[in-house]
Amino acid sequence: HVQLVESGGGSARAGESLTLVCIASDYSNKDRCMGWFRHQEGWMRKRMIAQVLDATVHDYYDDDTRRRFTAYSSREDGKTILYLQMTNLRPEDSTTYYCGAGDPPFRSNGRLLCGEGHPYWGRGTQVTVS
């Protein structure tokens, strides 16, 4: 069965970098979205950070996220791996980060979009920025 396991979280100082890793077992990214999410104060759901579709970066939450964070994926030893390289970290980036996968894209106004109703989720990895 599909398992997602996140790692790479930890403590960092403001301005430093961390790279999160999500290893997905028994999972193929083909025609499916996969992304990074995080808890955000004031949000009832996990907030999307970045998503990839067919191993290509598809979307970031906003321009600030795009400038500081980079999502990319690879296949190694039959597993799909999703990375989130985070630079110029800020204290407000402190929270739990989750990897979600499996939601097929949908078409809207001629564009393929990734939703957030992933059937598979990891348990999260904590990031603390001071």
N, C-alpha and C positions, 0 to 999 in steps of 0.2 A: 504494500500500500504506500501511498505518497507520504513522505515525511519531509518537513522543512526544518532545518536547524540553523539558527543564527549564531554568529560569534563575532568577535572583534570589538565589542563594546568595552567600556572601561572609563577611566578618569582621564581628563585632559584639561589643560589650561586654555583659557580664551586665546584664540589665534592659532592654536595647534590643530593637528589633523588626526583623524581616525579613519580606518577603512573597515566597514562592516562586511561580513560574508554570510551568505545564505546558501546552504547546500541542500538541494532538492533531490531526494532519492526516488527512483521509480517514476520520474516525471519528465515529460518532454515539453519544451517551450513552443513547439511548432503550433502556430495558429492560436496561441494562448497568451494572455497577458500575465505578467509577473512583476511585482513591485515592492517597494519599501514604503512603510507607513509608520506613523508614530502617534502616541497619545499626545494630545494637545489640550491644554487647559481651556475649558469652555466648549470643547467639542464633545458631542456624545459618541461619535464614532472615531475610529483611528483616522488621522489625516494623511492623505496620500503625499508622499514626497516625490517619488519618481516611479515610472513604470516602463517596462520594456515589452515589446511585442515581437515575437519571432526573433529574439535575441538582439533587436535593434531598439535603442532608446526611443521611447514613444512620447513621453510627456513628463514634465516637471510641474510641481505645484505652482511656482511663480518664477519670475526672473531672478529674484534673490536666491532662490534654491538653485536655479540653473547655474548661477555664477559660482556658488560655493560647493555644490555637491555634484558628483558624477556617478551615474549608474551604468553598469555594463555587465554583460553576462558571458559565460563560456560553458563549454562542455568538457568535462574531464572524467575519465574512467567511467563513462556511462551516466554521469550525474550532471545535472544542470546547476550551475553556480551563478549566483547573482551577487554583485558587489555594490557597495555604496561608499565611494570615496568622499569623505567629508573634510573640507578645508575651512580655515578661518572660523573655527568653532566659537560659538557664543554661549554664555550661561543659559540663555533661553532655549538652546538646543538640547538641554538636559531632559531626558525622558526615556521611555522604553521604545525601542525600535522593533518593528515586526516585518517579517517577510510574508507576503501573500501571493498565491499563485492559482492558476487554473481557470480564471474567468475568460470566456471567449470575448473577442472585441465585438462591438456593434457599430453599425454605420449610422451616421447622423450628418445631414447636409453634405453628403458626398464624402465625408471623412470617416475613417475607422477610428473609433475611440475605445479606450479601455475603461471599463467600469471598475467597481470596487467590491463586487460581490464574490470575492474569491472563495472557492470551497476549501482551500487548503491554507493553513496558517501555521507559522512557527510560534514558539513560546516567547520569543522576544529576547532582546539583549539590551542591557541598561547602559546608557551613556550619561556621564556626569561631567559637566564643564564648569570649572570654577574660575 
